[in-house]
Amino acid sequence: MSVARLNGKHLRDIPECSEDLKELDVSCNFITGLPVGCLDRYRLLTHIYLSCNELTGVPNFGVASEQLEVLHLNNNKIECIENMEKLTRLKLLNLRGNRITELGGLVSNREIEWLSLSGNAISHIHVEQLGCLQTLRFLGLFGNQVTGIHRQETHQPHCAVY
């Protein structure tokens, strides 16, 4: 398995890596966004760590999204959950510590098992926003202003909400 650990290197862009890359860690850098197509050559990529950067939105991962299972975007400046449509194999999504105000944009992500939205600014959760996540086992909402969530609303009998 090819892994690139480039965390804490003061990067502003993602450097070229081996085409057989499966795991990319560029956390703790100064990345503000990803140009569309910059990860297209990494067709085997399953894990991306973009934590602790300067992202203001969820990047469009292009072709790299086809195999992606783990995505860490925590501790950025993301305000909206978007560009998630092609991430259909995603099992873990970490969006903790951003500026997200609404839960949405996850309709295509039916395989998500672990979702952290803790430390954002979410106040309302509607039934239809979670109904599509049938495999969800963990939902982190700690540190939001959610006034309440009812287990029957999640439609996930084995989902732990924190």
C-alpha positions as CSV (number, residue, x, y, z in Angstrom):
1,M,0.0,0.0,0.0
2,S,1.4,3.4,-1.0
3,V,1.1,6.1,1.6
4,A,2.1,9.7,1.5
5,R,2.4,11.4,4.9
6,L,3.0,15.1,4.2
7,N,1.4,16.5,7.3
8,G,2.9,19.6,8.9
9,K,5.1,20.5,5.9
10,H,3.7,24.1,5.4
11,L,2.3,23.0,2.0
12,R,-0.1,25.2,0.0
13,D,-0.7,22.6,-2.7
14,I,-0.5,18.9,-3.0
15,P,2.7,17.7,-4.5
16,E,2.9,14.8,-7.0
17,C,3.0,11.4,-5.6
18,S,3.1,7.8,-6.8
19,E,0.1,6.8,-9.0
20,D,-0.5,3.8,-6.8
21,L,-1.2,6.1,-3.8
22,K,-3.9,4.7,-1.5
23,E,-3.6,7.0,1.5
24,L,-2.8,10.8,1.4
25,D,-2.2,12.7,4.6
26,V,-1.7,16.5,4.0
27,S,-3.2,17.6,7.4
28,C,-1.8,20.5,9.3
29,N,-0.7,22.5,6.2
30,F,-2.0,25.7,4.6
31,I,-4.1,24.3,1.8
32,T,-7.1,26.5,0.9
33,G,-8.6,24.4,-1.9
34,L,-7.9,21.7,-4.5
35,P,-8.0,22.5,-8.2
36,V,-10.5,20.2,-10.0
37,G,-8.6,17.2,-11.3
38,C,-5.5,17.5,-9.2
39,L,-6.1,14.1,-7.7
40,D,-7.4,12.4,-10.9
41,R,-4.2,10.3,-11.3
42,Y,-4.7,8.6,-7.9
43,R,-7.4,6.1,-8.9
44,L,-6.6,3.8,-6.0
45,L,-7.0,6.5,-3.3
46,T,-9.1,5.3,-0.3
47,H,-8.0,7.6,2.5
48,I,-7.5,11.4,2.5
49,Y,-6.6,13.5,5.5
50,L,-7.0,17.2,4.9
51,S,-7.5,18.1,8.6
52,C,-6.3,21.4,10.0
53,N,-5.9,23.3,6.7
54,E,-7.6,26.5,5.4
55,L,-10.4,24.9,3.4
56,T,-13.6,26.9,3.1
57,G,-15.5,24.2,1.2
58,V,-15.5,20.5,0.5
59,P,-13.2,20.0,-2.5
60,N,-14.3,18.3,-5.7
61,F,-12.2,15.1,-5.7
62,G,-12.9,14.2,-9.3
63,V,-11.9,10.7,-10.3
64,A,-10.2,10.2,-7.0
65,S,-13.6,10.1,-5.4
66,E,-14.5,6.7,-6.9
67,Q,-12.7,4.6,-4.3
68,L,-12.6,7.0,-1.4
69,E,-13.7,5.4,1.9
70,V,-12.2,7.7,4.6
71,L,-12.2,11.5,4.4
72,H,-11.0,13.8,7.2
73,L,-11.8,17.5,6.7
74,N,-12.0,18.4,10.4
75,N,-10.7,21.7,11.7
76,N,-11.0,23.8,8.6
77,K,-13.3,26.7,7.7
78,I,-16.0,24.7,5.8
79,E,-19.4,26.3,5.9
80,C,-21.5,23.9,3.8
81,I,-21.5,20.2,3.0
82,E,-21.2,20.0,-0.8
83,N,-19.4,18.1,-3.6
84,M,-20.3,14.8,-1.9
85,E,-22.3,13.3,-4.8
86,K,-19.5,11.1,-6.2
87,L,-18.2,9.9,-2.9
88,T,-20.6,6.9,-2.9
89,R,-18.1,4.5,-1.2
90,L,-17.4,6.8,1.8
91,K,-17.6,5.0,5.1
92,L,-16.1,7.6,7.4
93,L,-16.5,11.4,7.1
94,N,-15.0,13.7,9.7
95,L,-16.2,17.3,9.5
96,R,-15.7,18.2,13.1
97,G,-14.6,21.7,14.0
98,N,-15.8,23.6,10.9
99,R,-18.5,26.3,10.4
100,I,-21.3,24.1,9.1
101,T,-24.8,25.4,9.9
102,E,-26.9,22.8,8.1
103,L,-26.9,19.1,7.7
104,G,-27.4,18.3,4.1
105,G,-25.7,17.2,0.9
106,L,-25.3,13.5,2.0
107,V,-28.0,11.9,-0.1
108,S,-25.6,9.9,-2.3
109,N,-23.4,8.8,0.6
110,R,-25.4,5.7,1.6
111,E,-22.4,3.7,3.0
112,I,-21.4,6.2,5.7
113,E,-21.0,4.4,9.0
114,W,-19.2,7.2,11.0
115,L,-20.0,10.9,10.7
116,S,-18.7,13.6,13.0
117,L,-20.1,17.1,12.8
118,S,-19.2,18.0,16.3
119,G,-18.0,21.5,17.0
120,N,-20.0,23.2,14.2
121,A,-23.0,25.5,14.3
122,I,-25.8,23.1,13.5
123,S,-29.1,23.9,15.2
124,H,-31.8,21.9,13.3
125,I,-31.8,18.4,12.0
126,H,-34.7,17.2,9.8
127,V,-35.7,13.6,9.3
128,E,-34.9,13.5,5.6
129,Q,-31.4,14.6,6.2
130,L,-30.5,11.4,8.0
131,G,-33.0,9.0,6.5
132,C,-30.7,8.1,3.6
133,L,-27.8,7.1,5.9
134,Q,-29.0,3.5,6.6
135,T,-25.6,2.2,7.6
136,L,-24.8,5.1,10.0
137,R,-23.5,3.7,13.4
138,F,-22.0,6.9,14.9
139,L,-23.2,10.5,14.6
140,G,-21.1,13.1,16.4
141,L,-23.0,16.4,17.1
142,F,-21.4,17.4,20.4
143,G,-20.7,21.2,20.5
144,N,-23.5,22.2,18.2
145,Q,-26.6,24.1,19.2
146,V,-28.9,21.2,18.3
147,T,-32.0,21.5,20.6
148,G,-32.9,17.8,20.2
149,I,-32.7,14.8,18.0
150,H,-35.0,11.8,18.4
151,R,-33.7,8.3,17.8
152,Q,-36.8,7.4,15.7
153,E,-35.9,10.4,13.4
154,T,-32.6,8.8,12.5
155,H,-34.2,5.6,11.2
156,Q,-30.9,3.9,12.3
157,P,-31.8,1.6,15.3
158,H,-28.1,1.0,16.0
159,C,-26.8,4.6,15.6
160,A,-25.1,6.2,18.6
161,V,-25.6,10.0,18.7
162,Y,-23.1,12.1,20.7
